[in-house]
């Protein structure tokens, strides 16, 4: 189940940050594999906000693949546009992103 812990203002803030990001995780012809999940977990732990790209050769629809990855990483899905998705997960030990009040 996808978490819904972000307010619309927080999502808007994260979407604005996401425009500057390059995809750090690619979902390819194998789909959402354990390797893809692990690399996404590593990246999201370090950065809190990551962009994911679903490549043309992926067997799944981009929305479905990104939702599945979001669930397996236990993150918040900020948005899906075309083949790109934006995922957020707060790192409580070392927070990187400060939300405006």
C-alpha positions in Angstrom: 0.0 0.0 0.0 1.3 3.4 -0.9 1.6 5.8 2.0 -0.2 9.1 2.0 1.8 11.1 4.5 2.6 14.2 2.4 0.4 17.3 2.3 -0.3 18.9 -1.1 2.0 21.8 -0.2 4.8 19.3 0.6 4.2 17.5 -2.7 4.3 20.8 -4.6 7.6 21.7 -2.9 9.1 18.3 -3.8 7.8 18.5 -7.4 9.6 21.8 -7.8 12.8 20.2 -6.4 12.3 17.2 -8.7 12.5 19.3 -11.9 16.2 19.7 -11.2 16.9 16.0 -10.6 18.2 13.4 -13.1 16.9 9.9 -12.8 19.1 7.8 -10.5 17.2 4.5 -11.0 16.1 3.0 -14.3 13.5 0.3 -14.7 14.4 -1.7 -17.8 13.5 -4.9 -19.6 13.5 -7.0 -16.5 11.0 -4.8 -14.7 11.1 -4.1 -11.0 13.8 -6.6 -9.9 15.3 -7.0 -6.4 18.4 -5.2 -7.8 16.4 -2.2 -8.9 14.6 -2.2 -5.5 18.0 -2.3 -3.6 19.5 0.5 -5.7 16.4 2.6 -5.1 16.5 2.0 -1.4 20.2 3.0 -1.3 19.6 6.2 -3.3 16.5 7.2 -1.4 18.2 6.7 2.0 21.0 9.0 0.9 18.9 11.6 -0.9 15.3 11.3 0.4 14.0 12.4 -3.1 14.8 10.4 -6.2 13.7 10.4 -9.8 13.0 7.1 -11.4 12.8 6.4 -15.2 11.0 3.5 -16.8 12.8 2.7 -20.0 11.1 1.9 -23.3 11.9 -1.8 -23.1 10.2 -2.3 -19.7 7.5 -4.9 -19.8 5.2 -2.9 -17.5 3.4 0.4 -18.0 5.4 3.2 -16.4 2.7 4.0 -13.8 2.5 0.4 -12.7 6.2 -0.1 -12.5 6.7 3.1 -10.5 3.9 2.2 -8.1 5.3 -1.2 -7.5 8.8 0.2 -6.8 7.3 2.8 -4.5 5.6 0.0 -2.5 8.7 -2.1 -2.3 10.9 0.8 -1.2 8.1 1.9 1.3 8.3 5.5 0.0 5.8 8.2 -0.9 4.9 8.6 -4.6 5.1 12.3 -5.3 4.2 12.2 -9.0 4.4 10.3 -12.3 4.9 12.2 -15.5 5.3 10.1 -18.7 8.0 7.6 -17.9 9.4 9.4 -14.9 8.4 9.1 -11.3 9.4 11.1 -8.2 9.7 9.2 -4.9 10.2 10.6 -1.4 11.1 8.9 1.9 12.2 10.8 5.0 15.5 9.8 6.4 14.9 10.5 10.1 18.6 9.9 11.1 20.0 12.4 8.6 17.2 14.6 7.1 18.3 16.4 4.0 15.1 18.2 2.9 13.6 20.9 5.0 10.0 21.7 4.2 8.8 25.3 4.3 6.4 26.1 7.1 
